[in-house]
Amino acid sequence: MSQPSGSPSPEVRQKASSRIARRGFILGGLGILTLAAVGSARWFNVSAQVAGGDLSVTEALRAAEAREITLVDIRRPDEWAATGIGKGAVPIDMRRGDFIDALLAQTDGKTDTPVALICARGVRSAYLSAQLQAAGFSKIIDVPEGMLGSGAGPGWLKAGLPVVQP
């Protein structure tokens, strides 16, 4: 077990090294699972809620049809093609270099017109809401359910709301 010098034998060192490696593997795996869970929760916007200044998808449809808001679907064209665009929404890809100009064209150049943003799960719309407010838009509204649903609700599609094809 131990050599005359008082140091552990090679077999003891090998066993200890194996135990440490197993523990490291297990802890590493748990770390990866934790990161995956956090990433999934963010992707599906699990913690989203409809807050005071936000709209549910049914409220967004009603307000867009009544022309009380300009509802903007900020997703990508391939997403519009896959699911359709919510009835009453204007599709403007948020990645466009001239996004603000395209939005201003929809609001007749006004930055105080109520604009509601919808994306897939409410992550991009929340991000863009903050950017637009910083750019001077004063009435930006988030639709945190999105088209596919999030922690805020089932989303436009599962709620059975009408869509139009791009």
Summary of the structure (lengths in Angstrom):
residues: 166
radius of gyration: 25.2
end to end distance: 75.1
largest distance: 89.9
contacts: 489
relative contact order: 0.17
helix: 45%
strand: 13%
